[in-house]
Structures are given as structure tokens and as C-alpha cells.
Amino acid sequence: MKIPVFLSLLLFAECVSGQVAKGDSSYSSSNITEPKMQRVDGGSFTMGSNDGPQNGQPAHIIRLETFYIGVYEVTQSLWQAVMGYNHSQFKCNDCPVEQVSPKQIRAFIKKLNQHTGKHYRLPTEAEWEYAASGGNKSLGYKYSGSNRLDDVAWFVANAENKTHPVGQKKPNELGLYDMSGNVWEICGDWYRASFYKNSSAFNPQNNKRAFFKVVRGGSWRSPEERCYNKARNRNIHDHHRGNGGFRLVLGI
């Protein structure tokens, strides 16, 4: 049966519309597995410390709303599925993606959100520290899940100069892996050394544009003091050259 011209045009338009709605052609629903997320119930905790570097002082009590955070750092397989390329130095599907800039991360999140219809984003620095410390299940560990770094992290003493597949070390109290070590994790906040001195007590975030973003958690090349839950750092150029990655958050 011959299809009328107007009907053919209508079917063509619907087809094109459906392709556009799915977003960029570098990914499809068949090859993206959404990241596993863990609920972090809101609450109050002491952020920062009165000991150690000045950029982590003073200790101050803040309150956060409930959110979800990735159980694992974003892997190379997920990045490849969404972006269609993988420039990581240490090629390994289940290892954290690295060698990614803040601009590339923003593009990744935009595409993932287009695909899923969700609103993934980077964690705030406060959300990151709260989750790394175990949230309202915290046992007060120095590192994320233990006072013994080797139990929970790939760092300079055990990583053999490379990243490792996510989830191989012990999780923290919330079931989150690799929040200490493996790769630095970039946060949504802009870095300011004195931010703690006048930050908000409720859902704090430094949105004032600066030269650097905050990174947390240490990496495979970090000494122990860099992997401390409360240790702050900034994404200097080196942190997206093989040892800088990220994990995702979803709001409630």
C-alpha cells in the first residue's frame, strides 16, 4: 500500500524528533548503566578541624539536607558510554576516569542528565566531607571508613603508581568506596582558603567564582595526610593528569 506524502513526512518528523530528544549520538540507552547511588540522610556535623592546615580551620557545625551520592567514583566505562571517548592515562573500564577537566565534567553531567532525565551534579564540599565521614552513621574515623588508611585507600604507599578498579578496598560506614585515595574528587565549590571562617551553617557552598575548584580525598600518589577526611585541596593542573576524577550527587 502506498503511503500518502503527508503521512510519510509526519513519520519522518516523529523519527527525527525522537532522535533529538535522546540527545547526543555518542551514547544510547543500550550502553549506559546509571551509577549506583547511596542515600545520605541529612543532619549536622562538625566540618573542618582546629588542628592542621589553616585552610581547614576553624572547626564549625553545619547542617545538610538529605541527598544521594555515588557509591563509586565515576568509572571509565560510564564516561566512555556517555562521552564516546576516554583519555584516561590508566586504561581500565572499572577504574575511575581521570585526565578530565572541570569543563569536560560539566559536559558529561549535562549529557548524562539529558539521557536519564535526572539532575546529577557534583557534590558540594560539605556534602563530600559529610559523606566521606560516614554521615549520621559516622564512627569518627580519620579516613573514610577506617583509622588505617591501607584498609580503605589506594595511596602512595600501596598503589604502585597507578589507579585501581573502584570498590576493591573496604567501604565506609555508608557503603561508599574510595573516598580516600585512588583519585582526587572535584567538588562543585570554588576554592577559597579562608572560606570556613564565614561560610553558611546550612548547606554551605562557595559559589563565588575563583581560579580553582575544591578537590578532596587524595589520590594514588598522595601521602596519608592528603587522604584525611578533612583535608582540603584545589585542582591545580596536575589533578587532572592521571590522578583527578569525581563522583556524582543527586538531590532529593
N, C-alpha and C positions, 0 to 999 in steps of 0.2 A: 504494500500500500504506500502510495506517495504521500509524504508529509508536507503539509502546506508550508509555504515560505515563512509566514509569520510565526508558526509553531517552532520551526527549526531555529529561528532567531531567538525565540524565548528560551528554548532549551540550552542554546549556546550561552546566553546571558546568565542563566542559572548556574551553569557549569563554571564559567569564569568567576562569578560571584563567590561560589563555594571555595575556589582555589584562593582567592584573595582573603577570605575570612580565615583560612588556615595559616596565613602569614607567610614567612619566608620559605622558599623552596628547599633550603638547606636542611630542613628537618620535616618529619612527618609523624603522625600518631603511632606508626608501627615500630619506630625505633627509639622512642623516648620513654624511659621509666622514671616517673616523678620521684624526687628524693624522699627518703623516709624521714618523717618529721616526728619530734617528741614534744608533747605539751609541757610547758613550763608554767606552773601556776604562779600568779603574781604574788608579790609580798615585799617585805622590807629587808634590807641587808646593809652591812657596812661596806661601802666601796672605798677602795684605796687603803693606805696604811700610813701610820705616823712614823714608820721606820723606812729606811731605804731611800731611793732617789726622790728628789724634790718634786718631779713631775707626777708622782703618785701620792702626794700629800695635799691636804690632810685627809685622814680617815673621816668619812661622813656617811650618815644614814640616808638612804634613798628608798623610794617606793616605786615599784614597777607594776604594770598591768600584765595580765596573762598573755602569753604568746607561744608560738611553736617554733622550734629551731631544728635544723638538720641534725640527724644522728651522726652523720659523717660529713667530712669536708666534700665539696663538690668534686666528683671524680672526672678523670679524663674521658671516660666513656660517655658521661652525660654531656660534658662540654662538646665533644665531637658530634653527638646526636643533634644538639641544638644549633651549634655554630657551623658545622661542616668542615672544621679544621681543628688541629691540635698541635700547638707549637711548644708543648712542654719539653723540657730538657730530658727528663727521665721517663721515657715512653713506657706506659703500663696502664691498661684500661682501668684497673681498680685503684690506682694511685691518685692522689689529689692532683688536680690540674694546677700548673704553675706557669711562670712566664706569661702572666696575664696582667694587663694594666687596669687601673680603675675604669678607664673609658671602655675597654673591652668587656669588663664585668658588667657595666651598665647595659651594654648591647645584649649580652647573654640574658640578663634578667628580663629585659624588655621582650625578647623573643620567647623565652620560657613562659612569661605571663600571657603573651598572645596565644600561645599554644594551649595553655591549661585553663585560661580564664580566671586564674588566681592572681594574687598580688604578692608574689615573693619579693623580698628585698634583702639588703644587708642588715645584720644586727646593729643596733646602737652599741656603743662601747659599754654602756651599763648593762644592757641585755646580755652581751657576751660574758662579762665578768660574773654576773649572777648565775648564768647557766654553767659556766666553767666551774664555779664554786659549789655547784650542786643544787642551786635554787633553794626551795624550802625544805629540801632533804639533806642539806649540807652537813657534813661531818667535820667541817673545819680544816680540811686538808690544805697543804701548801700548794700542791699541784692539782691538776684536775683529776681527782679520783684517788689520790694517794699522797703520802708524805715521802714516798720513794719514787723518784722520777722514772727510773728504769721500768717500773711496773706499767706505766701508763703512756710513755712517750718515746718517740724516736728523736734523739738529740745528739749532740756532737760525740758523746762517749759511746754510743751504740749503733748509730745509723749507717756507718760505713760510707759516709759522704754521698748519700742519696735519699730520696723519699722512699716510702714503703706503702704497700696497699693499705687502704683505710681499714680500721676495725680489727687490727691484729693485736693491739695491746688491750689492757683492761679498760672498761668504761668507767665513767664517774658515777656519782650517786643517781643521776638522771638517766643513765644508759647512753651517754654521749661519748664518742670516741675521738681521740687525737686532738682534744682541745689544748693539750700541752704537746708541743713538738710537732714534727712532720713538716708542716708549712705554717708560716705566719698567716693569720687570718685577718683580712681587711674588714674594718667596720664602716658604718655609714657616717661616723663623726669626722669632722675636720680636726686635725691635731693642734692643740694648744697646751703648752707645758703647764700653764697656770689655771687650766680650766676648772679643776676641782675646788679652787678657792672661792668660786662664786657660782657654781652650777646649781641648777634647779634640784629640789628634793623629790620631785615627781617626774618620772620618765625623762631624765635629763638627756640631752643630745646637743652637741655643738654643731649648729648649722651655719656658723659664720665661716665663710669661705677662707681657706688658708692654702699654703703651698703643699701641705702634706695631709694624708688621711691617717687615721689611727690604725695600727696593726697590733694584734695581741697573740699570745700563746707560745711564741718561739718557733723554731724550726729544726730540721735535721742538722743544721750547722750551729745551733745555739748552745751556749753553756747553760748550766742549771738555773742561774739567776734570771735568765731571759724567759724561762718557761714557767715562772711563778705566776699563779692566777692573777695577781695584782700588778704585774709588771707591764708598763706601758711602753709603746714604741711608735715610730712613724714610718711610713712606707717610703723610705729612701730608695733610690733607683735599684739598689741591689735586691730589694724584696720582691721584685717580680722578675728575677733572673734565676729561677730554679728553686727558690725557697719561699715564694709568696703565693698564697691561694685564698680561699674563702669558703664560708658555709652560708646557708640561706635561713631566712626567718619568714614566718607568716604571722600576721596579726590576727586577733580574734574578731 
